[in-house]
Amino acid sequence: MPLCTLREVLDHARAGGYGVGAFNVTDAEQVEAVLEAARRTGSPVIVQTISGASAFASDELYWDLLLRTVDHYDDVPVVVHLDHGPDAQTCFRAIDAGFSSVMIDGSLDPVTHQPTTFDANIEVTREVVAYARRHGVSVEGELGTIGGSKDGATHAEIVLADPEEAAEFVARTDVDALAVAIGTSHGAYKFTSPPDSSVLHMDLIEEIARLIPTTHLVMHGSSSLPADLREIINAHGGGLPESWGVPEVEKARSTQLGVTKINQGMDSHMAYAAAMRTTMAGDPLAADPAPAARAGSAAMADMIAERMAVFGQAGRARDYAPRVFRSPAALPL
Ligand code: 13P
């Protein structure tokens, strides 16, 4: 199955002056939601998933389902990306499964969840880049620590990225994209009030982009945490705390400062959960989860389609030269 690489899609975005949303998925209906939104809006798109995030016991089984679902959307330029690979082995497994892009998150120790040294981060990232290059796969690295929780269990403190270190990191690893910590955090709890420049360091993006102009910058923790969705979830048994995320206007602005990849997981999941909870609550006899999952998937597709317009990727599939990636089996090692 030919996919697009992250490098190809983000190079196209940079040339066109727009950003591409990378949407986190944890089941097959969510993959369908992302691809439906991309098809509806004529967008290139990045579908991403974290190892162990699905309900399946086996990553390989879920990843296979994900890739098979993508097969049904030949008309959409798609990157399938591993988000936050915790170690080299997990990245190798995703590459072997057929992903066209992986992230190695060498900024945190996978066991202790404490920040690693700069050199240790570089070492593991280089190992992944070497393997990925042999398979024609793109690599995203991470510098600094994006706050919040990736897995819902552990919480990291924010450590902002250092521009000089970013330049050295890229020179020594040759990553295609770099996640730079600029004050955002993952998950449903981010800021206690609407964020200003004292928490969201947009100036850092500009500074880093100037130093590494051919490396793509990634904004993690980009969800806005819409209050209306939080209210629906909480009115149906949820308990999400009041919190502010990254405003849409800042996400759009980031694409003009140097960001080409915008990561969104929580907003998509809030849209899905709000529709799912409402549907289940509306039918006291509901036992089969399919109608609720269908409603969740439709709501998620609508939200993602709106975001695609904000990021600027809507309509960009038209002038796109997709499908250059060849699966690992087709490439000489
Ligand atoms: P959110 O938690 O803000 O949706 O960010 C997702 C993300 O950055 C995944 O890497």
Residues whose N, C-alpha, C, O or C-beta is under 5 A from the ligand:
A	BS01	13P	D83 S185 H186 G187 H220 G221 S222 S223 N263 Q264 G265 M266 D267
